[in-house]
Structure formats: structure tokens, C-alpha cells
Amino acid sequence: MKKYILFSVFTLMVVPLFAQQTFRGMIMDKNNSKDNLGVFGANVYWLNTSVGTTTNEKGWFEIPYKPEYKKLVVSFVGYKTDTIEVNSLKPLHHFITEENTLDEVSVTTKKKATAKSYLQTQNVFIVNSDELLKAACCNLAESFETNPSIDVNFSDALTGTKQIQMLGLNSPYLMISQENIPMVRGASQVYGLTFTPGTWIESIQITKGAGSVVNGYESISGQINAELVKPLTDNKFFVNGYGNLNGRLELNTHFNQKLNDKWQTGLYVHGNYRGEKFDKNNDTFLDAPLAEQINVMNRWQYANNEMGWVSFLNVRFMNDEKQTGQINFDPATDKKTTNAWGSEIKTQRFDASAKVGYVFPELPFQSMGLQLAYSNHDQESYFGLRDYNIEHQSVYSNFIFNSIIGDTRHKFKTGLSFTHDNYDELVDINSYQRTENSVGSFFEYAYDNAENFSLTAGLRLDYHNLLGTFVTPRLHLRYVPWEKGVLRASVGRGKRSANIFAENQQLFASSRTININSSGGNIYGLTPETAWNYGVSYLQGFNLFNKKGDITFDFYQTNFINQVVVDWESRGVGTQEISFYDLDGNSIANSFQVEVNYEPFHQFDVRAAYKFFDVSTDYVSGNLSKPIQPKHRFFANASYETSKKDNGGQWKFDTTYNFIGEQRLPNTNGLLAAYSKPYSMVNAQVTKVFSNKFEVYVGGENITNYKQKNPILGADDPFGVNFDSTIIYAPIFGSSYYAGFRFKIK
């Protein structure tokens, strides 16, 4: 199979080329006409044909041209669709206008909060800021509550940290990046999603299945890329206040300033605090941790469209502190004693990154870019009598060159990348240190006949000092069998080193002993994880009662060649443990999803999805389904907005329903049932927009007030052998209500 895939990739790369006339141009946002800001992802096609394309990150497009093509259509979600007369091959510069800013026109079309493309080869959809505002999106981990493709779960009963899954696999198997620079990885796998405030996020691109080789070799089940707000397009001043009934308070402020025609800068400050103690289930443990965080980012943006240069510079510092454990725990007197069980997790993180891009002015299809990033993550923590400290220093660089082969039907990306990671861990009394270096090169070829077929074939070669030398092939296909129907398929390979302690920190909040069955590998004595991902997806748009909608069917399988098995099943009389060992047998994750989006009447949107997961692994005790993983999930979201008034006044209503089926629980020798009971949750939010500058919102999470009974095993004896806070399959706190406001000056 691997040889066949490699042969197919190289065959496609040397496909015969034919010359063809092309028409090019740049699509810009009229709201930023003085800044000539390009619009990324706009659809461009010739009227009454299936010949189309999308704009790149700089707003440029290139489309095949024939003399009989006279009218070009430009469309973008939330913007007026324009039809442009084309009489020559002179490059086009066109401004599009938001539908809600048309001069003296009553707007009747609602801007869509999510967008699925019929033109992109990969299975990608975009979540914009409107979707993020539908829920209490306090950080990146909470940005997926209204999205059925991402599952949000709690990792343990103490820290309240939310973890995400896609295609039935945990977040370490995803590549999570910010502006295409890998971000949540290594030491930050558990808490890293909470380090990006929700107000900093402009949009999120979610890719299912094998990602692009341009972004690295680690992605296995997909990629999540968060685009941050830009100083050029963000509000000059923005403030957001938030508070909920479980004691959490937040404040976010943005300050943006245009320095001259080329430079803009922004200062973004986030703070959150929880100082109130809650123990609603009377188990003597805090239901939510005491916490405080300060997070500051300074962002610089440079654009010289005449010369073709664009760049971003970011510097960020964050300090995050959490205290959890028994409600009477006092760190000043009880730290590392048996007076009371408690834990503190203190993290300091520094990030710096730079992106420099150059678009050749006379060749808009040709560009090059350089990405550079450095981070230092320092976490000091203890859990009862156990220590866990980790310091992770990371360096990342990636150079990318984009161009065409013959004409714009045949595009390619190629480049070089380098990564450096230095880990220093303390686990109880044991020290683990390692350095990882990798150097890689990649080539990605894209073919698009601009009508009904496109493909992206990528190959990268990497040398890694611990993982060895290896090849990563990936292939994506797209075919349009009929109008508004898109069939996609993908296959790809991923490889990663498992950070067994950083990714499973909840184990320290238990009495489990750690058992590593070494196989002689270079990382904790274990070998790297390698997997193939295969997927097919079909998207069909439709009109029902003169209203637009779409339905999507997805099936993906991840097949592990090797996996570091995290075994929670070992439990003897008077002892419990967690074991890590290399896979000996099969580990397969099957994921099926059907999703429907429909607008039954004006400005009322409905989204529903059913998901089925079949995830199983060969453990030493036999083949078992993945613990704490429901096989069946159902999701529904309904949102309605009133028409916007002249003064900007508007009401917005949003409700989300989740059904979570039964889940297999790890072996507890009878302390818990073998399976959890199914349950449902409802979230809702109401927003009142008073003007273009000010709005308030109120909402509730888990309104049905479903709570897991006895979430902490052995809570009456936290230093005993049965203490375990890791088996969490449902909410702990119950219902929570919140309120907030947003004020902005454009």
C-alpha cells in the first residue's frame, strides 16, 4: 500500500503540462480601502461556468482565461456578490463590500459564521469570529462548543481543564498551530489550549485527516489553525468583561495603533481570576480550581503592497497559576504534607515569532515566506506528595517557496524546515532529559483543472536525531460529479514522539504507580508513534423550500503502525497503576459523521450532526475499546438573529444540544460500573447589541444540570491506594451561568 501511494504521488508530480492563458487579480476589503488589505478565501469564477478558484492569503488569484469569458463573479461569505466585466488581461484590483455596510440598502442576508468550501481540495472549513461569539469562548479550548467536528471533554476532576478530540483521537494527534506555526505541542499539550484567549482569535481553520506536508510530519488525525486578530483590521480599542457563577472573572483589552502607511501595532492584555471555593457535591474537593492568569501579547504588522513585502512580529508573556485539591488545603502550611491533599500548577511561558512574506509584484502566483518561532515553557507543579516539573525550549523555522509549473493549473510549494526541542522533566524523584533536532525538506504539488477535479500531492523527507530518517507522503483528491456536489479523499502518514508525562498529567492526581515497559527506544525507552490516516468526505449543497442548506458525510480511519499505549486498565488488590508500552497488535480509530446545515427561515440557522466512533486497541489484557470514549454522539445547534437596526441594535439567540452515549470505563475492580450512563447537555446564550460599539450577553452552560456522581474515587482517603480523579466522563460542576459585555471603537 505504501509503495503504491508513493508511486502515485510521484506520478502525479510529473503530469504533462500544457500552456494556457490566465487572468489574475487581487480582491480587497472596502472597509480597509486605504490599506489595500487582501481578502483570503474569496471565491472567484467565470459566470455560467464551473471554472473557478479562491484567493490566497494575500488576496491574489489566478484563473484560466478564454476570450469567450466576459464576466467574473466574486463572492465571499458575508459580503456582496459582485459580477465584473472583463475586457482585457490587465490585472484586476477589486474591492468587495460587507452586506451590512451597503449605502442605503436594507440588508436581508445574514453573514454565515462557518464556511465550507466547494473549491478547496482538502476537507477544510472555517470558523469565523461570529461563530466564536455564540458561546462563552474564553479561550481556544472553549472555542469548539458549537462545532460538531471537535469534541470537548474534561481531563480530570481537579483542574477542570478541557481537552479536545477529533476523529476519536486526543489532541496530541492533532497539529494545533497559530497562523500556521505549531503552538500547542510538547509541554503545553494539556493546558496549552487555555493559553490563547478567545478574543485574540479571528478565525479557526479545521482540517480533517492528513494535513499538508508544508506544516510538518506530526499531524495524524487533522490540523487546527487559529488565525489571530490583526492590528490592521482589529478595532482600535476593545474591552471585554466576563463573569460566571462558578467564580471566574475575565478582562480582555485590545489597543491597536496605525503608525504609518506600512506599520501597525497592537497590544493585547488578558487576565482571568477565580478566587471562590465551591464543593457542590460535598466530597471535600474543589469542583473548580482557584486560578489566575495574566497574558500579554505585542503584535507588529508590516505591509508594503507596492514592493510585495508582508510581515508579522509577535512577542508574548504569560503567567498561569492554579490551585486545586481539598477545600481546606492551604499551601502555606499543607504543601507536600498529609495534612490535606492539594496541588499547585504554576506555568510561565514566553513566545516570540516572526513571519516574513514576499509576493513578486509582477508574478502574484509566485511568493516566498519565512516562519520563525521560539518558546520557553516552564511548569512547576506538585500533586499531593508527587512532583512534576517540565521545562521545554523550542525553536521552529520553515522556509516556503510558492510558484507554478507552466500555468496556474499546476502549482507547487517547496521548502526547508528545522525544529529544535529541549526537554527537562522531573517526575517524582526521576529526571528525564532529551534534545530533539530535525531537518526536513518538502515538495507539494497541486493540480486544479478549474472545473471538476483537483489534487494535492505532498512528500517530505526528514532527518531526526531520535526518530531517524523517514518519508512522509500525503495525498488529497477532490472531484465534482455534479452541481453542488463535492467528493474528497485523502491519505497520509504521520509520525511523532509521545511526551507520555506532559500529555497525561492527570495521572499525577491519583495513587497510580507509573510503569514504563521499555522496548529500547530513544524516548522514555519507547519508539515513536506512526500512523496512516485514510478518509473520504462528500458534501452536497441543496435548496429546500427555496432555502439553502448542505449535508456532509465523513468517514475516516486512523491505523497505527506503532503507538505508545496508555494503559489505565491495570488494577490489582491494593494497587493501581498506569502503564506505557509500545503497541503489539492493532490500534484503529474509525470515525463516521453526518452533518446537516439548513436555514429554515430568514436569519434562523440550524446545524445537526450524528457521530459514530469505533476506537479499539490491543492491550496486554486483550483488545478493548478506548476508555471514556462514547461510540454515539448527537449534536444540534440553532441560532437566530433579528435584523440589524440603523443604530446597530440587534438581538442574537443561540442554543446547543449535545447527547453523549455510554462510555466504557477503565477497570476499577467494581468501584464503578463497566459503562457510564448516556446523558444530555444544553447550552444557551442571548446577546443584545445596543449599537455598533456596545453589546452585552448572558448565557448558561449545562443547563440540564447533569453531574457525574462520585467523580473522585477514594476522596475520603486521598493518600490511600484507591484515590483516583482521572475517570471523568461527565461534567462535575453542574449548571453554570454567565454574563459579559463587549465595547469597541473602530
QUIZI-V850850 format. One record per backbone hydrogen bond with DSSP energy under -1.0 kcal/mol. NH is the residue of the N-H (numbers start at 1). CO is the residue of the C=O. If there is no record, write none. Layout:
# QUIZI-V850850
nh=NH co=CO
nh=NH co=CO
This chain:
# QUIZI-V850850
nh=5 co=1
nh=6 co=2
nh=7 co=3
nh=8 co=4
nh=9 co=5
nh=10 co=6
nh=11 co=7
nh=12 co=8
nh=13 co=9
nh=15 co=12
nh=23 co=63
nh=25 co=61
nh=26 co=92
nh=27 co=59
nh=28 co=94
nh=29 co=37
nh=30 co=96
nh=32 co=29
nh=33 co=30
nh=35 co=32
nh=39 co=27
nh=41 co=55
nh=43 co=75
nh=44 co=53
nh=45 co=73
nh=46 co=51
nh=47 co=71
nh=49 co=46
nh=53 co=44
nh=55 co=42
nh=56 co=60
nh=59 co=56
nh=61 co=25
nh=63 co=23
nh=65 co=21
nh=69 co=66
nh=72 co=84
nh=73 co=45
nh=74 co=82
nh=75 co=43
nh=79 co=76
nh=80 co=97
nh=82 co=74
nh=84 co=72
nh=86 co=70
nh=92 co=24
nh=94 co=26
nh=96 co=28
nh=99 co=78
nh=101 co=98
nh=105 co=102
nh=115 co=126
nh=124 co=122
nh=125 co=206
nh=126 co=115
nh=127 co=204
nh=128 co=113
nh=132 co=128
nh=133 co=129
nh=134 co=131
nh=137 co=135
nh=138 co=136
nh=140 co=196
nh=141 co=193
nh=142 co=139
nh=143 co=140
nh=147 co=144
nh=151 co=165
nh=153 co=163
nh=155 co=161
nh=157 co=725
nh=163 co=153
nh=165 co=151
nh=166 co=169
nh=169 co=166
nh=173 co=170
nh=174 co=171
nh=175 co=222
nh=177 co=224
nh=178 co=181
nh=179 co=226
nh=181 co=178
nh=183 co=176
nh=184 co=176
nh=185 co=183
nh=188 co=185
nh=189 co=186
nh=192 co=188
nh=194 co=191
nh=195 co=192
nh=198 co=138
nh=200 co=197
nh=201 co=198
nh=202 co=227
nh=203 co=227
nh=204 co=127
nh=205 co=225
nh=206 co=125
nh=207 co=223
nh=208 co=123
nh=209 co=221
nh=215 co=212
nh=216 co=213
nh=220 co=173
nh=221 co=173
nh=223 co=207
nh=224 co=175
nh=225 co=205
nh=226 co=177
nh=227 co=203
nh=229 co=200
nh=234 co=230
nh=236 co=745
nh=237 co=745
nh=238 co=254
nh=239 co=743
nh=240 co=252
nh=241 co=741
nh=242 co=250
nh=243 co=739
nh=244 co=248
nh=245 co=737
nh=247 co=244
nh=249 co=273
nh=250 co=242
nh=251 co=271
nh=252 co=240
nh=253 co=269
nh=254 co=238
nh=255 co=267
nh=256 co=236
nh=257 co=265
nh=259 co=263
nh=260 co=263
nh=264 co=301
nh=265 co=257
nh=266 co=299
nh=267 co=255
nh=268 co=297
nh=269 co=253
nh=270 co=295
nh=271 co=251
nh=272 co=293
nh=273 co=249
nh=274 co=291
nh=282 co=279
nh=286 co=325
nh=287 co=278
nh=290 co=323
nh=291 co=274
nh=292 co=321
nh=293 co=272
nh=294 co=319
nh=295 co=270
nh=296 co=317
nh=297 co=268
nh=298 co=315
nh=299 co=266
nh=300 co=313
nh=301 co=264
nh=302 co=311
nh=303 co=262
nh=304 co=309
nh=308 co=304
nh=309 co=304
nh=310 co=357
nh=311 co=302
nh=312 co=355
nh=313 co=300
nh=314 co=353
nh=315 co=298
nh=316 co=351
nh=317 co=296
nh=318 co=349
nh=319 co=294
nh=320 co=347
nh=321 co=292
nh=322 co=345
nh=323 co=290
nh=324 co=343
nh=326 co=341
nh=327 co=284
nh=329 co=326
nh=333 co=330
nh=334 co=330
nh=335 co=331
nh=337 co=334
nh=343 co=324
nh=344 co=382
nh=345 co=322
nh=346 co=380
nh=347 co=320
nh=348 co=378
nh=349 co=318
nh=350 co=376
nh=351 co=316
nh=352 co=374
nh=353 co=314
nh=354 co=372
nh=355 co=312
nh=356 co=370
nh=357 co=310
nh=358 co=368
nh=359 co=308
nh=360 co=366
nh=363 co=360
nh=366 co=363
nh=367 co=402
nh=368 co=358
nh=369 co=400
nh=370 co=356
nh=371 co=398
nh=372 co=354
nh=373 co=396
nh=374 co=352
nh=375 co=394
nh=376 co=350
nh=377 co=392
nh=378 co=348
nh=379 co=390
nh=380 co=346
nh=382 co=344
nh=383 co=386
nh=384 co=342
nh=386 co=383
nh=388 co=381
nh=389 co=426
nh=390 co=379
nh=391 co=424
nh=392 co=377
nh=393 co=422
nh=394 co=375
nh=395 co=420
nh=396 co=373
nh=397 co=418
nh=398 co=371
nh=399 co=416
nh=400 co=369
nh=401 co=414
nh=402 co=367
nh=403 co=412
nh=405 co=410
nh=407 co=405
nh=410 co=407
nh=411 co=446
nh=412 co=403
nh=413 co=444
nh=414 co=401
nh=415 co=442
nh=417 co=440
nh=418 co=397
nh=419 co=438
nh=420 co=395
nh=421 co=436
nh=422 co=393
nh=423 co=434
nh=424 co=391
nh=425 co=432
nh=426 co=389
nh=427 co=430
nh=428 co=387
nh=430 co=427
nh=432 co=425
nh=434 co=423
nh=436 co=421
nh=438 co=419
nh=439 co=463
nh=440 co=417
nh=441 co=461
nh=442 co=415
nh=443 co=459
nh=444 co=413
nh=445 co=457
nh=446 co=411
nh=447 co=455
nh=448 co=409
nh=449 co=453
nh=454 co=478
nh=455 co=447
nh=456 co=476
nh=457 co=445
nh=458 co=474
nh=459 co=443
nh=460 co=472
nh=461 co=441
nh=462 co=470
nh=463 co=439
nh=464 co=468
nh=465 co=437
nh=468 co=464
nh=470 co=462
nh=472 co=460
nh=474 co=458
nh=475 co=491
nh=476 co=456
nh=477 co=489
nh=478 co=454
nh=479 co=487
nh=480 co=452
nh=485 co=482
nh=486 co=539
nh=487 co=479
nh=488 co=537
nh=489 co=477
nh=490 co=535
nh=491 co=475
nh=492 co=533
nh=493 co=473
nh=494 co=531
nh=495 co=217
nh=496 co=529
nh=500 co=498
nh=503 co=499
nh=507 co=504
nh=508 co=505
nh=509 co=506
nh=511 co=723
nh=513 co=576
nh=515 co=578
nh=517 co=580
nh=518 co=516
nh=519 co=525
nh=521 co=525
nh=523 co=526
nh=526 co=523
nh=529 co=496
nh=530 co=562
nh=531 co=494
nh=532 co=559
nh=533 co=492
nh=534 co=557
nh=535 co=490
nh=536 co=555
nh=537 co=488
nh=538 co=553
nh=539 co=486
nh=540 co=551
nh=541 co=484
nh=542 co=549
nh=544 co=547
nh=547 co=544
nh=549 co=542
nh=550 co=597
nh=551 co=540
nh=552 co=595
nh=553 co=538
nh=554 co=593
nh=555 co=536
nh=556 co=591
nh=557 co=534
nh=558 co=589
nh=559 co=532
nh=560 co=587
nh=561 co=530
nh=562 co=530
nh=565 co=563
nh=565 co=581
nh=567 co=579
nh=572 co=575
nh=575 co=572
nh=577 co=570
nh=578 co=513
nh=579 co=567
nh=580 co=515
nh=581 co=565
nh=583 co=563
nh=588 co=616
nh=589 co=558
nh=590 co=614
nh=591 co=556
nh=592 co=612
nh=593 co=554
nh=594 co=610
nh=595 co=552
nh=596 co=608
nh=597 co=550
nh=598 co=606
nh=599 co=548
nh=604 co=601
nh=605 co=639
nh=606 co=598
nh=607 co=637
nh=608 co=596
nh=609 co=635
nh=610 co=594
nh=611 co=633
nh=612 co=592
nh=613 co=631
nh=614 co=590
nh=616 co=588
nh=617 co=624
nh=618 co=586
nh=619 co=622
nh=622 co=619
nh=624 co=617
nh=626 co=615
nh=628 co=664
nh=633 co=611
nh=634 co=659
nh=635 co=609
nh=636 co=657
nh=637 co=607
nh=638 co=655
nh=639 co=605
nh=640 co=653
nh=641 co=603
nh=642 co=651
nh=645 co=649
nh=648 co=645
nh=650 co=689
nh=652 co=687
nh=653 co=640
nh=654 co=685
nh=655 co=638
nh=656 co=683
nh=657 co=636
nh=658 co=681
nh=659 co=634
nh=660 co=679
nh=661 co=632
nh=665 co=674
nh=671 co=668
nh=676 co=663
nh=679 co=660
nh=681 co=658
nh=683 co=656
nh=684 co=700
nh=685 co=654
nh=686 co=698
nh=687 co=652
nh=688 co=696
nh=689 co=650
nh=690 co=694
nh=691 co=694
nh=695 co=742
nh=696 co=688
nh=697 co=740
nh=698 co=686
nh=699 co=738
nh=700 co=684
nh=701 co=736
nh=703 co=682
nh=705 co=702
nh=708 co=731
nh=713 co=724
nh=717 co=714
nh=720 co=717
nh=724 co=713
nh=725 co=509
nh=728 co=726
nh=736 co=701
nh=738 co=699
nh=739 co=243
nh=740 co=697
nh=741 co=241
nh=742 co=695
nh=743 co=239
nh=744 co=693
nh=745 co=237
